């Protein structure tokens, strides 16, 4: 069976990408990153989702993106905004997906997997530069010139199956795949119980997606958006 490394954050998008990879016949190795984010609720969710999906292995790597700073998701002194803003928001974590995919690529080399999956989206998203098709294309080129496998004749493929889907379309796809989105955590400011704040950008996009999909929102909110 073909192997794939799948980045699994614990959120709605990443579990949908994982389910799509499994539907395509990949034996999936899930990778989650403890990068110094504001809460551990999404990592707890990732563990539940990995177990439910029966992945081959679920690896959690710790790294200190909080030491770099510059993001409301890693710096407690920067408030998570509760309203939409123009431009790239302060919840952008500098180089996050570049770092995440690099670690996924390293693991792929070790287990001899040629495929990597990431649940980025460039339609209903916060405007992060590392969620765009141009980034995915550039990283795939990098993967094939910066690795032993790539220079010895192999080819790495970076799959971003959700990148051109609306949040509603992603949710409908997840329903088709039988995903229980009640197990996921998307909120930037979730509490210790994993309840969503209902106000941050991630909560607004998620809630709007369920409304547009015409499906009940299973998210546990502190304040309903």
MIDOBA-171981 format. One line per field, with one value per residue: z, x, y of N, C-alpha, C, O, CB in turn; chain. Coordinates in steps of 0.001 Angstrom, whole numbers. Each point is the difference from the previous one (the first is absolute). Glycine has a CB too. Layout:
<rs>
nZ <- c(Z|...) $
nX <- c(X|...) $
nY <- c(Y|...) $
caZ <- c(Z|...) $
caX <- c(X|...) $
caY <- c(Y|...) $
cZ <- c(Z|...) $
cX <- c(X|...) $
cY <- c(Y|...) $
oZ <- c(Z|...) $
oX <- c(X|...) $
oY <- c(Y|...) $
cbZ <- c(Z|...) $
cbX <- c(X|...) $
cbY <- c(Y|...) $
kette <- c(A|...) $
</rs>
This chain:
<rs>
nZ <- c(0|-1997|2826|39|2143|645|961|2423|553|1354|-2924|-1044|-1554|1411|-302|-3173|-454|1403|-1946|-2638|953|332|-2912|-1210|1555|2575|1779|1419|1173|1775|-301|2845|-348|3383|-2009|3481|-549|2171|637|221|-1648|-2406|1736|856|-3084|-726|1970|-1286|-2914|551|1183|-2416|-2114|1556|-259|-694|2515|1553|-570|2513|-1717|3031|-2329|2124|-2584|3094|-1125|-2347|2070|-1839|1612|1762|-62|2145|1985|2833|-1599|-2402|1383|-1625|-1838|1675|-3475|-2691|372|-2960|-421|386|2523|1764|-1232|-1899|1944|-1521|-2233|936|-2703|187|2520|-1234|-2473|1702|1633|-2577|-1272|2499|-185|-3133|554|1993|-1931|-3003|181|-3243|2201|1782|511|394|908|-2007|-336|-2381|1150|2757|615|2011|-3336|710|-2448|919|-1733|-3180|-1707|844|2406|-1745|-2130|2130|1387|-2780|-540|2862|-474|-2448|1380|3096|-760|-260|-1557|-1877|-947|-568|-2533|2337|-1307|3252|-1243|2005|-21|94|-74|914|-2641|-970|3033|373|2818|-1835|-1299|2855|873|-2564|507|2947|-963|-1896|2485|2018|978|2910|-1323|3151|-536|-700|2292|-2709|2945|-1055|2875|106|3027|675|-1902|-2925|699|-3046|1664|-1879|-1289|-1995|-2870|1095|645|-2854|-1578|1728|-369|-3153|-268|1333|-1747|-2663|854|495|2972|2777|196|1190|1005|3108|-778|2815|-1969|-1838|-2023) $
nX <- c(839|1424|1652|-2059|2191|-3350|1560|-1899|-437|-1808|-1442|-2342|2641|1093|-2631|-212|2980|-664|-2377|1751|2215|-2179|-1195|2938|-6|1412|687|-1211|3065|-2483|2602|-1729|2101|-172|260|-347|-3471|-778|-5|1578|-2996|1874|1456|-2857|-745|2589|-890|-2858|1139|2015|-2286|-1944|2209|729|2711|1549|140|-1983|3254|-1095|2664|5|456|386|-2433|372|3004|-1465|-1866|-1953|-2879|-2194|1468|2412|-1188|-1881|670|-2332|-3162|-355|-693|-2701|562|510|3015|-135|1936|467|-2430|2326|-858|2850|1325|2348|-602|-3225|527|3272|-165|-2052|1684|2712|-1429|-1246|2901|1127|-2253|465|2993|-1019|-2042|1834|-2434|484|-2193|757|-3295|495|-3239|1564|-2967|1304|-3431|-128|3298|184|842|1972|1884|-708|-3190|1636|-451|2655|412|-433|2137|2261|-292|271|2755|1030|-515|2050|2716|-31|430|2702|-2715|919|2668|-1267|-2225|-2094|-1998|-122|-3069|90|-2980|-839|-2694|-516|1551|-3093|-1899|-1590|1105|-2243|2115|1085|-2890|-562|2678|-899|-2733|1555|1692|-2687|1248|-1425|258|-414|3293|401|1287|-785|724|2642|-1307|-349|-755|2032|-2502|1870|-1759|755|779|-2545|2603|1979|-427|-881|-2956|-494|737|-1830|-2641|195|234|-2745|-1458|872|-896|-3190|1894|-1556|2544|746|1119|-332|-836|1482|-2195|-2105|2413) $
nY <- c(-1194|2241|370|2499|1209|577|2939|-1644|3504|-2379|1143|-1241|-449|-2561|-1821|799|-985|-2778|-616|484|-2068|-2255|503|-701|-3119|1904|-2664|3048|89|1872|2071|1008|2426|-405|3147|592|-780|2000|-3208|-2653|791|-920|-2361|-1176|-93|-1677|-2308|-229|-250|-2360|-1812|418|-928|-2946|2547|-2614|1863|2092|1216|1953|1454|1465|2364|2293|835|1239|666|1763|1512|583|-1108|1637|-3033|995|2515|-1068|2912|-755|617|-2827|2921|-591|976|-1553|1106|1002|-2505|-2730|-75|758|-3101|409|-2501|2227|-2514|-1334|-1269|170|-1841|-2020|-766|-452|-2292|-1353|-304|-1572|-2135|-416|-905|-2190|-1421|70|2786|656|1577|2724|-309|3258|-68|2560|972|2004|164|940|1564|2182|554|-2872|1394|-3081|-2|280|-2647|1565|-2060|-2557|831|474|-2857|-1595|1465|-787|-3029|-33|1574|-1515|-3438|-1568|35|2294|-1267|-3086|1224|1230|1745|1151|-241|2771|-1959|3308|-2662|3185|1632|355|-429|2813|-713|-1372|-1962|-970|-869|-1776|-1638|-699|-1208|-1998|-1048|-762|3230|-780|3411|-1239|-392|3329|1671|2109|1383|1640|-1028|-3658|966|-1980|-934|451|2968|1083|2635|-754|1867|-1668|886|-2813|954|1231|-2588|-1889|1615|202|-3201|-504|2226|-1306|-3014|1101|-837|645|2049|-3319|3162|-1087|3376|511|1092|-2069|1366) $
caZ <- c(0|-52|1271|-45|1258|14|1110|713|1046|908|-511|-1002|-1316|-44|50|-1312|-881|378|-492|-1454|-280|228|-1077|-1181|180|681|1405|472|1181|394|704|672|501|1218|-394|927|-187|1218|762|-435|-368|-1352|24|563|-1077|-994|513|-141|-1417|-515|483|-700|-1398|-43|-793|268|1131|252|629|438|141|701|-473|676|-815|916|206|-1097|294|-1127|-313|1126|354|768|946|850|101|-1183|102|-1169|-356|-31|-1115|-1254|-252|-1339|-71|696|1415|976|295|-877|680|-1001|-621|643|-892|-543|1026|149|-1150|32|923|-644|-1066|628|407|-1232|-455|874|-183|-1444|-531|-1035|-43|1205|-63|901|-169|-193|-814|-470|-354|1262|879|604|-834|277|-1251|-137|-292|-1401|-957|-341|1041|-138|-1184|281|951|-704|-734|1005|506|-974|-207|1302|680|-655|-872|-1179|-922|-475|-1001|505|-120|1085|-376|1108|-292|742|-664|372|-197|-816|466|1049|1267|-109|-845|806|982|-728|-322|1247|289|-900|474|1312|1052|1137|246|1430|606|-447|636|-950|634|400|1443|681|1420|354|-340|-1444|-484|-878|490|-777|-486|-796|-1436|-254|403|-945|-1260|239|190|-1286|-852|325|-433|-1458|-391|411|949|1384|467|1222|821|1345|118|1227|-492|-1359|-946) $
caX <- c(-839|733|71|-89|60|-1091|37|-1270|6|-1126|-1085|-939|609|1046|-580|-598|1113|395|-1010|143|1197|-354|-908|826|750|1281|232|291|803|-453|998|-504|1076|-178|918|-100|-1286|-629|-687|259|-1261|56|845|-838|-910|772|183|-1279|-271|940|-446|-1244|313|863|1199|1094|736|-226|1184|-101|1320|-10|957|-261|-276|-244|1261|115|-981|-598|-1337|-929|-189|1141|425|-1141|-90|-700|-1376|-667|-1064|-1364|-667|735|935|570|1374|323|-283|1049|-14|979|1221|1058|603|-505|-197|1310|627|-774|220|1393|55|-726|867|1048|-566|-296|1263|356|-908|-75|-1284|222|-1159|-302|-1303|-197|-1365|-112|-1122|228|-1280|-489|1171|351|924|1395|721|410|-1175|-321|566|1385|862|29|803|1401|553|199|1260|1059|110|639|1409|670|-36|699|-943|-271|1139|317|-963|-1361|-760|-939|-1191|-690|-1424|-814|-1276|-1068|494|-908|-1359|-542|-148|-1216|289|835|-874|-820|886|190|-1219|26|1036|-385|807|-703|661|-87|1287|1041|129|552|71|1303|1|-815|315|618|-931|-107|-1126|423|-370|-1123|239|1225|-146|-206|-1373|-932|52|-557|-1444|-580|59|-1111|-1238|-88|-161|-1326|165|133|1372|180|1035|-346|424|-232|-985|-387|262) $
caY <- c(1194|1265|708|1457|745|963|954|-82|1029|-178|819|-505|-178|-1022|-1347|-244|-371|-1361|-933|-73|-803|-1395|-410|-228|-1238|195|-331|1352|290|1335|812|1192|838|786|1070|1120|657|525|-1037|-1369|-646|-543|-1192|-1060|-387|-753|-1361|-696|-208|-1000|-1304|-333|-293|-1195|248|-930|575|1426|567|1385|601|1289|994|1266|1174|1106|702|958|1037|674|-476|-97|-1409|-490|1037|351|1454|500|-467|-561|952|-519|647|-117|1099|-1|-481|-1241|263|-301|-1441|-657|-440|100|-1187|-1215|-1141|-369|-844|-1226|-871|-459|-1128|-1090|-501|-795|-1287|-736|-602|-1121|-1140|-233|451|1006|888|766|652|1130|470|1445|438|1368|612|544|-78|1287|748|-359|-235|-1407|-825|253|-952|343|-552|-1456|-305|318|-961|-1273|134|-66|-1366|-879|352|113|-1297|-1109|-685|804|74|-1357|-436|-79|1246|299|750|656|23|967|-304|937|1352|799|-245|855|-723|-796|-1159|-899|-639|-981|-1116|-729|-763|-1154|-913|-500|614|589|1273|333|-368|922|1314|971|1320|516|272|-1013|-145|-1272|-1075|-47|791|1093|1336|506|1359|135|-212|-1429|-307|612|-735|-1340|122|375|-1184|-887|650|-46|-1400|-427|-1096|459|220|-780|622|457|1385|779|969|-377|1091) $
cZ <- c(0|1368|-229|1407|-88|1211|639|1173|1083|-444|-1094|-1326|-25|66|-1320|-1006|292|-554|-1521|-397|188|-1095|-1281|143|676|1415|649|1315|378|818|576|623|1239|-117|926|-154|1340|855|-577|-483|-1395|-69|614|-1061|-1051|444|-152|-1465|-601|423|-738|-1450|-178|-922|374|1220|129|795|369|250|679|-586|517|-910|859|290|-1106|233|-1244|-364|1253|433|841|1051|799|147|-1207|15|-1318|-363|-56|-1101|-1248|-182|-1423|49|755|1497|918|424|-957|808|-1026|-406|524|-965|-690|966|104|-1157|-61|928|-579|-1110|571|418|-1230|-556|801|-280|-1473|-527|-994|-50|1360|-201|1037|-293|-168|-974|-373|-453|1230|1034|449|-799|251|-1302|-208|-111|-1476|-927|-341|1031|-143|-1180|266|963|-669|-810|951|456|-946|-363|1308|746|-784|-976|-1285|-1003|-522|-895|483|-181|1149|-539|1255|-399|895|-548|295|-476|-797|390|1010|1282|-40|-828|751|979|-670|-374|1243|383|-871|493|1393|1151|1095|378|1444|716|-301|798|-1000|648|392|1515|766|1476|277|-343|-1509|-563|-765|502|-731|-638|-941|-1474|-312|347|-1001|-1319|137|111|-1316|-957|260|-439|-1504|-516|353|976|1413|406|1330|980|1371|184|1428|-297|-1437|-947|-724) $
cX <- c(877|-45|-143|153|-1043|146|-1383|22|-1026|-1212|-801|685|974|-576|-687|1074|461|-995|72|1221|-296|-927|776|913|1349|-40|536|768|-305|1067|-671|1166|-443|983|-40|-1281|-670|-642|333|-1256|62|902|-752|-972|727|210|-1280|-271|914|-412|-1258|281|888|1202|1085|789|-370|1184|-275|1405|-141|1063|-438|-237|-361|1260|257|-952|-672|-1398|-858|-218|1143|486|-1215|-171|-680|-1402|-493|-1157|-1367|-813|857|907|531|1439|177|-149|1145|-12|892|1251|1126|579|-562|-121|1289|725|-723|252|1432|155|-724|844|1120|-499|-317|1257|328|-868|-210|-1412|259|-1112|-230|-1331|-70|-1372|-146|-1119|207|-1281|-598|1106|371|1004|1462|739|393|-1189|-391|611|1461|973|129|876|1488|611|213|1289|1187|233|792|1421|779|81|785|-922|-252|1142|409|-1089|-1413|-724|-989|-1155|-648|-1466|-687|-1419|-1127|269|-954|-1458|-429|-110|-1250|246|863|-869|-897|826|245|-1214|-54|963|-296|812|-904|712|-131|1309|1094|-18|690|328|1422|108|-862|393|534|-881|-179|-1171|511|-509|-1206|230|1200|-285|-302|-1431|-1006|-42|-647|-1526|-704|-17|-1139|-1332|-189|-175|-1385|25|122|1463|186|1009|-546|582|-187|-1051|-321|241|-1274) $
cY <- c(1248|675|1508|546|1103|917|67|963|-265|787|-674|-323|-1174|-1406|-335|-401|-1421|-1017|-142|-810|-1481|-511|-309|-1211|131|-566|1264|27|1447|717|1240|747|765|1161|1203|772|295|-1082|-1374|-706|-608|-1231|-1182|-511|-826|-1438|-811|-345|-1070|-1400|-447|-419|-1221|202|-1002|453|1469|530|1453|528|1354|922|1366|1174|1199|789|1022|1169|539|-435|-53|-1442|-551|991|453|1512|641|-591|-597|920|-680|670|-176|1206|-110|-501|-1309|225|-418|-1457|-788|-333|-14|-1357|-1319|-1182|-425|-929|-1334|-963|-519|-1202|-1210|-631|-852|-1364|-849|-666|-1254|-1221|-343|230|1125|1045|649|707|1116|614|1496|331|1466|674|671|-134|1402|807|-307|-320|-1461|-948|95|-1048|287|-560|-1511|-411|229|-1025|-1353|34|-108|-1432|-891|393|-16|-1329|-1044|-716|759|-4|-1368|-570|-168|1326|118|833|573|144|1028|-107|973|1413|887|-202|1065|-812|-879|-1262|-1015|-768|-1042|-1227|-849|-813|-1258|-1072|-552|567|563|1291|469|-313|1009|1301|930|1338|391|171|-994|-95|-1397|-1190|-138|766|1224|1345|566|1345|120|-330|-1458|-402|559|-769|-1373|68|349|-1187|-968|612|-127|-1420|-529|-1153|547|83|-745|604|385|1403|513|1059|-359|1165|431) $
oZ <- c(691|699|-1034|964|-956|1133|-665|1004|1127|620|-409|-592|-943|-649|-395|-813|-924|-557|-530|-980|-814|-433|-789|-905|-25|701|-353|955|-744|900|-731|382|-19|408|-333|394|1036|1211|-1121|-333|-232|-805|-445|-106|-513|-816|-418|-316|-803|-778|-411|-526|-1124|-862|1068|860|-993|1127|-789|817|-360|-240|348|3|-461|337|207|-237|-1065|-1033|1082|1104|598|803|-544|454|-5|-25|-1081|835|-376|71|97|426|-612|1007|403|551|-409|725|188|684|-960|831|-167|267|-382|-407|50|212|-477|-331|140|-180|-559|-205|10|-476|-558|-50|-330|-723|235|-836|1036|-1077|1136|-1162|511|-841|844|-763|93|745|-412|450|-392|-846|-1138|303|-389|356|-190|-351|87|110|-399|-167|312|-32|-301|105|432|-740|-14|1164|-1215|-1123|-1078|-1200|-970|-277|-806|-440|206|-805|966|-935|1218|-726|-679|251|173|-767|776|-31|512|353|-155|163|548|66|-69|507|481|-137|492|1037|-284|719|397|1082|572|586|-445|-554|488|551|949|357|-924|-179|-466|-1186|406|603|581|-681|-835|-348|-846|-735|-357|-537|-891|-641|-307|-791|-938|-506|-471|-1059|-446|34|184|-355|995|1043|110|13|702|766|-839|278|-831) $
oX <- c(1017|-1012|406|-498|-22|74|-988|668|143|-1061|283|-252|-10|527|-52|-211|308|404|-200|-37|421|121|-401|777|801|-1005|1084|-328|335|602|-602|999|-981|1156|523|-71|404|-126|495|47|-547|-252|148|-246|-545|-67|39|-438|-441|86|-107|-628|226|284|-54|347|-214|252|-571|734|-867|1132|-1163|791|66|-74|697|339|46|-523|489|-485|-133|873|-916|-1048|-269|-159|306|-877|-114|-1228|1201|-323|-53|691|-970|652|922|894|201|559|-70|495|641|539|144|578|642|238|244|700|462|-7|333|683|201|-55|418|507|-783|-553|855|15|63|-271|449|-391|-959|-379|384|39|1|40|-624|433|872|-541|183|110|-1065|1004|782|1092|1106|807|841|1149|972|743|991|1141|707|668|1227|400|169|387|-79|-240|751|-16|-892|590|-847|193|-255|-333|177|-450|-1027|-809|11|-895|820|68|12|-477|-181|166|-212|-488|13|127|-358|-252|725|129|-1018|999|659|255|1087|-1015|1114|769|772|1101|-685|1160|180|493|-759|-306|964|-1069|-778|-888|27|-1071|-845|-624|-966|-1076|-722|-704|-1058|-932|-604|-875|-1080|-592|-395|-919|498|808|-632|282|-1117|1218|-931|-943|899|-436|39) $
oY <- c(56|-51|529|-581|775|-476|312|-244|474|-76|-1126|-1050|-792|-904|-1165|-900|-753|-1021|-1093|-744|-823|-1145|-856|-306|-935|120|466|-704|922|-586|787|-609|745|-108|1064|1164|-526|180|-116|-1184|-1078|-896|-1138|-1202|-977|-919|-1158|-1106|-822|-950|-1156|-918|-448|-831|-611|-810|696|-428|752|-554|796|-418|200|943|1140|1182|993|1160|-615|420|-323|-247|-1068|-331|616|458|1201|-1220|502|223|-1166|54|-250|1109|-1067|153|-642|887|-705|-437|-1199|858|-767|-761|-1038|-1075|-1162|-1008|-1049|-1189|-1108|-958|-1133|-1218|-1045|-1003|-1214|-1134|-1014|-1120|-891|-829|854|903|-662|531|-151|119|578|-816|810|965|1228|-979|978|1061|775|-712|-434|-1188|-479|-617|-931|-447|-533|-923|-805|-408|-688|-981|-666|-450|-911|-723|97|-27|102|-326|-587|-128|-95|-1199|-266|987|-868|911|-719|728|-9|886|-24|893|1219|353|490|-1229|-1119|-1078|-1208|-1209|-1082|-1128|-1230|-1114|-1076|-1198|-865|-650|631|-24|960|529|-86|375|-275|786|-825|15|381|208|-792|-1114|-850|-132|649|94|758|514|904|-497|-292|-766|-675|-260|-446|-780|-551|-149|-521|-703|-357|-213|-1077|-818|1111|-858|354|-591|506|181|-394|195|-65|1117|907) $
cbZ <- c(529|-3157|1988|-3000|1315|-2325|-458|-1693|-2817|1222|995|1688|551|1722|2883|1325|797|2649|2472|782|1537|2897|1802|475|-1945|-2077|-122|-2113|104|-917|-795|70|-2301|1035|-1986|-421|-3241|-2429|1692|1938|1701|-103|616|2410|918|122|2045|2345|645|842|2663|2005|675|1320|-1238|-3304|682|-1155|-515|212|-1698|2345|-2428|1786|-1380|661|969|-1356|3052|253|-2993|-1899|-2690|-2783|-996|773|1380|-1320|2824|-205|-920|2385|1447|-1436|3060|-1678|-609|-2397|-94|68|698|-2717|2648|96|-140|1323|33|-837|1217|1041|-743|-145|1790|720|-823|981|2073|-20|-127|1798|2453|916|1905|-462|-2835|1601|-1950|1292|803|1310|279|84|-1901|-1309|-753|1713|334|3115|1309|992|2752|171|-734|-785|1442|895|-1056|-207|1576|-81|-1409|639|740|-128|-1946|-1050|2193|3142|3080|2610|2177|2353|-241|2090|-2711|2506|-2999|1677|-1919|1140|769|1720|-63|-1084|-1161|-1659|721|-148|-1894|-384|847|-962|-1750|217|156|-1767|-1878|-2174|-1395|118|-2760|-1135|-756|-2869|2807|-1228|345|-2754|-1446|-2521|1514|1991|2634|1313|1536|-2531|6|2172|2942|2379|425|1199|2756|1599|283|1819|2685|1130|873|2451|2379|958|760|-2201|-1954|900|-2158|-2380|-2185|906|-3113|54|2387|620|534) $
cbX <- c(-2844|470|1066|-998|2510|-1592|2830|-968|630|2659|1057|-1538|-247|1029|-264|-1620|407|689|-1270|-1095|1044|149|-1422|-861|-1951|1409|-618|-1718|1523|-2975|2438|-3221|1894|-1894|-794|2506|-647|-272|-2356|1828|-658|-157|1901|445|-810|1208|1675|-436|-310|1749|1106|-622|-451|-2292|-528|-208|2128|-2788|2078|-3023|1708|-1958|1706|560|-823|-1771|199|315|1276|2766|430|-629|-1159|-231|2795|1381|2326|2323|-722|1536|1788|1360|-2316|-1552|693|-2194|1744|933|-3331|-1035|-2522|-1451|-1239|30|1408|-1765|-2479|-449|81|-1977|-2010|78|-347|-2175|-871|375|-1157|-1810|408|228|-352|2421|-2071|1223|-1087|2737|-1518|2908|307|2823|-1941|2240|-385|-2447|1457|-896|-2560|-128|657|1940|274|-1134|-3060|-1898|-1777|-3107|-2788|-1640|-2110|-3231|-2131|-1719|-2880|-2904|-1893|-1200|-2404|1074|-967|-1201|24|1323|2744|133|1096|1674|-96|2446|-115|2435|1716|355|2265|2539|-498|-1342|1163|-898|24|1799|252|-944|1080|1424|-849|-324|908|-829|2821|-1770|-1085|-2720|-1750|865|-992|-2068|-3080|-944|1057|-1396|-1957|716|-412|1389|-2385|1086|3156|-525|-1030|2474|2408|3059|1687|1504|2814|2835|1455|1729|3052|2185|1269|2005|2846|93|613|-3028|751|-859|2234|-1261|343|3323|-49|-1286|2294) $
cbY <- c(-1301|313|-2353|498|-1290|-1161|1035|-2163|1149|-304|3084|2386|3237|2514|1382|2552|3158|1905|1698|2952|2732|1488|2265|2740|183|1935|-2953|1442|-2600|-221|-1626|-505|-542|-1920|-1823|-1016|-633|1927|1727|1103|2686|3194|2595|2225|3044|3027|2000|2311|3201|2648|1649|2540|2854|-592|3059|239|-2335|144|-2314|153|-2007|-701|-1572|-1800|-2630|-2483|-3012|-3011|1199|-159|-997|2322|789|-992|143|-2600|-1259|1441|1239|-2606|2505|-520|1931|-2448|1163|1758|2996|-1596|403|2776|1450|382|-637|2996|2378|2535|1919|3197|3096|2476|2364|3301|2728|2357|3056|3090|2271|2741|3282|2748|1528|-823|-1507|-2618|-758|-215|-1988|332|-2497|1064|-2477|-1638|-2956|387|-3066|-2092|969|-176|2751|1728|808|3048|650|2530|2397|778|1431|2853|1894|639|2116|2763|1213|292|1296|2368|476|50|-393|1532|2117|839|-819|-2719|816|-999|-752|529|-2421|702|-2302|-2300|-2155|-487|-2953|2627|2988|3172|2666|2767|3178|2990|2591|2876|3209|2706|2120|-1387|-81|-2257|-384|-986|-2289|-1376|-742|-1907|464|1140|2031|-1494|2469|2284|1234|-2025|-1440|-1683|-370|-1778|-108|-102|2192|321|678|2486|1672|91|1267|2502|784|-206|1959|2251|748|1592|-2509|-158|1931|-1399|342|-2577|757|-594|1903|-2721|-1764) $
kette <- c(A|A|A|A|A|A|A|A|A|A|A|A|A|A|A|A|A|A|A|A|A|A|A|A|A|A|A|A|A|A|A|A|A|A|A|A|A|A|A|A|A|A|A|A|A|A|A|A|A|A|A|A|A|A|A|A|A|A|A|A|A|A|A|A|A|A|A|A|A|A|A|A|A|A|A|A|A|A|A|A|A|A|A|A|A|A|A|A|A|A|A|A|A|A|A|A|A|A|A|A|A|A|A|A|A|A|A|A|A|A|A|A|A|A|A|A|A|A|A|A|A|A|A|A|A|A|A|A|A|A|A|A|A|A|A|A|A|A|A|A|A|A|A|A|A|A|A|A|A|A|A|A|A|A|A|A|A|A|A|A|A|A|A|A|A|A|A|A|A|A|A|A|A|A|A|A|A|A|A|A|A|A|A|A|A|A|A|A|A|A|A|A|A|A|A|A|A|A|A|A|A|A|A|A|A|A|A|A|A|A|A|A|A|A|A|A|A|A|A|A|A|A|A|A|A) $
</rs>
